[in-house]
Structures are given as structure tokens and as C-alpha cells.
Amino acid sequence: MFTGIITDIGRIVSIDDRNGRAMTIETALPLAEIPIGGSIATSGICFTAVEKDENWFSVVASGATLDVTTAGRWQVGDSVNLERSLRIGDELGGHIVFGHVDTIGVVTALEPVSESHRLEIEIPSSLASLVAVKGSIAVDGISLTVNEAGSDRFAVNIIPHTFAETNLGDRKPGDAVNIEVDMLARYVARQMTMKLEQHP
């Protein structure tokens, strides 16, 4: 479990596609505090650290993960947003993020607005009902607040701190990003569906 507050921008230093997709990521996270088998959100994907040293850790992406995330598109040198798993007593500064990516979104606009940036992302229309204005959403693992919501896209405002402390500065229109909708929205939608099925 995570909060969507990014604490480091890592960099992919090696990729091995011979058995799944093994990736080694350079980071300034306090890896001495993170055990082998510990969870690290990597651009929104909950990965297990299978190897580590002082300044790098390795993960393996399964076929199922590659099917629904952007991990299969990553290349050596790419930057990734990193967050270690939430510990009891930690401040919950963003919202509860599970690292279970729902879909790949596509950046349709990233433009400065005053000191901030407006980021617009296209998503499958099947997820649109789970995205609401003033609701929470995770984009590449970043906890953000929805400012606009349409039938197949949404927009968020990126404050200068978030823009500087994440890899959003590398994004451009056409780029793919990992999207996780708010878990509360998923549960409410499921309850509504069940009520309709029971009382058509």
C-alpha cells in the first residue's frame, strides 16, 4: 500500500527480457531499510524488490503486469517515480494507492498555466464513470486531484513542487502513463452494479 507521494526519481540502468522482464533501477531510496521481498511502487506499479545493493534494486515484471502497464515500453535511461510501501505511523499525504494499475492512459496535453501545468490524459471510456471532479487518481504513481472529467479523458493541475519532484517534466503528448483509479470509486461502482442486478 502506498500514498502516491513520490520520494525519489529512479533511473532504469539495465533490462533483461530473457525470462519475464527483469529491470534494475538506480535510486536514492534508503534501500538498507527495505528488505528483499519488500514492495516499491515504480511509476505506479507495485513491484517486489528481488535484489538490491546500496543504490539499486531489481524487479521482475510478469506477463500479466506487462499487459496492463507501461513497463513493457520502458528503456534503459528512462526515469521512473519511486515510493516505498507505507509503514504504520507514516503520514498519509496523498490518498491510498495500491499499485494495481487499471489501465494505460495517453497524455493528450501538458501545458503551463500560470506557475502550474495542466495535464490532460485520455483513458478508456469504460473507466470514465470511476473518475470524478475533486476525486483522487494516481498517474504514474503520483497522487493527483481531478479538475476536469469527460467521457474519455480527465485533466489535473500539477503544482510546481510535484512537477519538479516527479518525472512529469519528461512527459509529452502521446506518452503512455499508468492510471490507477481511486479504490473507493471502484467499490461504490461495484455496489451500485450489484444493487441494479438484484433490483432491476
TAGI-V489246 format. One record per backbone hydrogen bond with DSSP energy under -1.0 kcal/mol. CO is the residue of the C=O (numbers start at 0). NH is the residue of the N-H. E is the energy in kcal/mol with one decimal. If there is no record, write none. Layout:
{{CO;NH;E} {CO;NH;E}}
//
This chain:
{{0;85;-3.3} {1;96;-2.6} {2;94;-2.0} {3;142;-3.0} {7;81;-2.7} {9;79;-2.1} {10;25;-3.1} {11;76;-3.0} {13;23;-2.3} {15;21;-2.9} {20;60;-2.7} {21;15;-2.9} {22;58;-2.4} {23;12;-2.8} {23;13;-1.2} {24;56;-1.9} {25;10;-1.8} {28;30;-2.2} {29;32;-2.1} {30;33;-1.0} {34;37;-2.4} {37;48;-2.8} {38;84;-1.3} {39;46;-1.9} {40;82;-1.6} {41;44;-1.4} {44;41;-2.7} {46;39;-2.6} {48;36;-3.1} {50;57;-2.5} {54;26;-2.2} {55;52;-2.6} {56;24;-3.1} {57;49;-2.8} {58;22;-2.7} {60;20;-1.3} {61;65;-2.4} {62;66;-1.6} {69;72;-2.2} {74;77;-2.3} {77;11;-2.4} {79;9;-2.8} {80;42;-3.6} {81;6;-2.3} {81;7;-1.2} {82;40;-2.9} {86;89;-2.5} {90;92;-1.3} {96;1;-3.3} {98;45;-2.2} {102;178;-2.6} {104;176;-2.4} {105;121;-3.1} {106;173;-3.4} {108;119;-2.8} {110;117;-3.2} {112;115;-2.1} {115;112;-2.8} {116;157;-3.4} {117;110;-2.1} {118;155;-2.5} {119;107;-2.7} {119;108;-1.5} {120;153;-2.0} {121;105;-2.1} {123;126;-2.0} {126;129;-2.0} {127;130;-1.6} {131;134;-2.4} {134;145;-2.8} {136;143;-2.9} {137;179;-2.1} {138;141;-2.0} {141;138;-2.0} {143;136;-2.2} {145;133;-3.3} {147;154;-2.2} {151;122;-2.4} {152;149;-3.3} {153;120;-2.8} {154;146;-2.8} {154;147;-1.8} {155;118;-2.7} {157;116;-1.8} {158;162;-2.4} {159;163;-2.1} {160;164;-2.1} {166;169;-2.0} {167;170;-1.2} {171;174;-2.2} {174;106;-2.9} {176;104;-3.1} {177;139;-3.0} {178;101;-2.6} {178;102;-1.6} {179;137;-2.4} {181;185;-1.5} {182;186;-2.2} {183;187;-2.5} {184;188;-2.3} {185;189;-2.1} {186;190;-2.4} {187;191;-2.4} {188;192;-2.2} {189;193;-2.3} {190;194;-2.2} {191;195;-2.1} {192;196;-2.0} {193;197;-2.0} {194;198;-2.3}}
//
